[in-house]
Each structure stands twice: as structure tokens, then as C-alpha cells.
Amino acid sequence: MTEEIGSILSRGFNTFTRNLNITVPFILNLVLSGIIFILGLTAFTAMFVMPALPSGDLGPANVNVEQVMNIFSSVFIENLWIVIAGILILTLLITFVQSYFTAGAIGMSKNATENGNTDIGKMFRYGRENVVNMFFLKILLGLITFAGIIFLIPGFLSVEDLDLLISNPQMATGSAVLLFAGFLVWMLYIAAISIVLAFTEYALIVDKLDPVSSIEEGFNKFMENKLDVFLLWLVILAISILMGIIGEFVGIIEITAIAWGFINLILSIIIIPVLETIWWTRLYMDKTGKDIYKPEELINY
């Protein structure tokens, strides 16, 4: 007998409170991804920006922020293809790191959902065994999401002749509306993809599938459980909206805004992503007939 969404949420939360160590892969992912980004930015600055700075402006007392930003922009344009290649490499490196810890986090959630408890060793095991497949899956999902850029093409084509747009305000307004409409459709497309393919990463880890099979299985399981998937997606969306509303209210007072900023950082980066991972893992395992523990059964035992 499958569980209702309410049971998925409450039992998933119980799993989280019993296994706070599932936050570890999320923390490590944030730290290592940040380090890689900072190293990449530092390397670009050292290789291209610093040599372009006048020697007299290198001292702290002579730093001109506007001048540095202008030099940074000009260097960026002059070395555009190198910058694009660097951004691509940096993105792939960060994606690989994220793939390792995503696989580890889902593996820990799977283990905790099966047995009630998990340990850090599962993070290293599932990360090591699935990092390559998860990496290629993330690339495939990224390409599927990016494919929605085709909705912007009509808007871009409408602004091809800038001189004509400047001389014809009515046409410029039409182009802006067309671009906005295309962007809105792209956002709806991304939301639809996030729902339809919500199970893909969990299928890869739980059922040990390859990237393409994970997409197929994730789509099939969505088609069989549309309502439950949509309800869980709505719950997660509602949590995000609620956090935004709270932020607006507490932001009125400076001291509470500072406190909420710190709390929001912890919730957004660590707590909520862990809960989401546990909830999606439990839902997928429940809908695929896997053995899962129930807290009340564990207590009775």
C-alpha cells in the first residue's frame, strides 16, 4: 500500500531529524563549489586583469574601482573566447563536484529511507559509484532545459535592426513584448521540465540506471503518479514562497533583517534541500515498490 503525500512529508521529516548527517554532502558541495569558483575568478584576474592595470594603481591607496571595472570589462571583451572556454571548464568542474555530492546525498537518503539511519560512508560510496552517470545526467537535463531558449528566437529576430527600432517606438514596444512573452514561456517550460523529470536523479541512484534510462524511467514514473509528483512540487514551491514572504516582513526592521538573512541562508542552502531530497527519494521508492521503513514500526520494534 502506497503512502499519501502527508505521510511522505511527515515520515520524511522524521528521517531528516534522525539523520542530520545528510546535510554534510550539501555543505561540502557548497564549500568546494565556492572554492572552485573563487580560484577560477582569481586565475582570470591574475592572468588578464592585473597585467592590464597601470602600475601606479596597484597600491591600496590608489585603487580606483570604476577604472578597475572598466579594465575588467575591456579585458573580458578582448579575450571573449578564452573567457567563454574558461567559464565552460569552470561550469563542468562545479557540475562534476555537484554530481558527486548529489549522488552521495540521494544515496544517504535512500539508505535512511530503507533502514531508518545512514552514515557518512554511504555518501562516499554512492558518490564514487555514480558520479560519472550523475554528471552526464545533469548535462542532459541542462541541455533539455536550455533547449527552451528557442522561445526567445522570435523576440531576438524582431530586434535585428536596431536603427529601425530606434526610429519606430511602436515596433520597439512590440519587440519588447515578444521578448517578454518568449521569456515567460521559457520559464513555464522550465517549470514543466522540473515536474515531469523530477524523478530522474532518484531513478539513477535508487535503481542504478544509466543517464538515458534514468530520464525514461523518471518520465514513466511521473506519468503513473502525476498528482503526487505535482503535489510534492507544490509543497516545495509553497515553502519557497513562504520564505520570501517572511523575508519581506522581517526586512522592515534592520536587526531582524540581518537575523533572517542568516536563518534564510541556512534554510535555503542546507535544511530545505535536504528535506526535498529525502521527500523525493521516499516518494520515488514508495511508488516503485521499494522496502521503506516507517518510524512507528521502528519505535514498536
Rosetta blueprint (number, residue, H / E / L):
1 M L
2 T L
3 E L
4 E L
5 I H
6 G H
7 S H
8 I H
9 L H
10 S H
11 R H
12 G H
13 F H
14 N H
15 T H
16 F H
17 T H
18 R H
19 N L
20 L H
21 N H
22 I H
23 T H
24 V H
25 P H
26 F H
27 I H
28 L H
29 N H
30 L H
31 V H
32 L H
33 S H
34 G H
35 I H
36 I H
37 F H
38 I H
39 L H
40 G H
41 L H
42 T H
43 A H
44 F H
45 T H
46 A H
47 M H
48 F H
49 V H
50 M H
51 P H
52 A H
53 L L
54 P L
55 S H
56 G H
57 D H
58 L L
59 G L
60 P H
61 A H
62 N H
63 V L
64 N L
65 V H
66 E H
67 Q H
68 V H
69 M H
70 N H
71 I H
72 F H
73 S H
74 S H
75 V H
76 F H
77 I H
78 E H
79 N L
80 L H
81 W H
82 I H
83 V H
84 I H
85 A H
86 G H
87 I H
88 L H
89 I H
90 L H
91 T H
92 L H
93 L H
94 I H
95 T H
96 F H
97 V H
98 Q H
99 S H
100 Y H
101 F H
102 T H
103 A H
104 G H
105 A H
106 I H
107 G H
108 M H
109 S H
110 K H
111 N H
112 A H
113 T H
114 E H
115 N H
116 G L
117 N L
118 T L
119 D L
120 I H
121 G H
122 K H
123 M H
124 F H
125 R H
126 Y H
127 G H
128 R H
129 E H
130 N H
131 V H
132 V H
133 N H
134 M H
135 F H
136 F H
137 L H
138 K H
139 I H
140 L H
141 L H
142 G H
143 L H
144 I H
145 T H
146 F H
147 A H
148 G H
149 I H
150 I H
151 F H
152 L H
153 I H
154 P H
155 G H
156 F H
157 L H
158 S H
159 V L
160 E L
161 D L
162 L H
163 D H
164 L H
165 L H
166 I H
167 S H
168 N L
169 P H
170 Q H
171 M H
172 A H
173 T H
174 G H
175 S H
176 A H
177 V H
178 L H
179 L H
180 F H
181 A H
182 G H
183 F H
184 L H
185 V H
186 W H
187 M H
188 L H
189 Y H
190 I H
191 A H
192 A H
193 I H
194 S H
195 I H
196 V H
197 L L
198 A L
199 F L
200 T H
201 E H
202 Y H
203 A H
204 L H
205 I H
206 V H
207 D L
208 K L
209 L L
210 D L
211 P H
212 V H
213 S H
214 S H
215 I H
216 E H
217 E H
218 G H
219 F H
220 N H
221 K H
222 F H
223 M H
224 E H
225 N L
226 K H
227 L H
228 D H
229 V H
230 F H
231 L H
232 L H
233 W H
234 L H
235 V H
236 I H
237 L H
238 A H
239 I H
240 S H
241 I H
242 L H
243 M H
244 G H
245 I H
246 I H
247 G H
248 E H
249 F H
250 V H
251 G L
252 I L
253 I L
254 E H
255 I H
256 T H
257 A H
258 I H
259 A H
260 W H
261 G H
262 F H
263 I H
264 N H
265 L H
266 I H
267 L H
268 S H
269 I H
270 I H
271 I H
272 I H
273 P H
274 V H
275 L H
276 E H
277 T H
278 I H
279 W H
280 W H
281 T H
282 R H
283 L H
284 Y H
285 M H
286 D H
287 K H
288 T L
289 G L
290 K L
291 D L
292 I L
293 Y L
294 K L
295 P H
296 E H
297 E H
298 L H
299 I H
300 N H
301 Y L
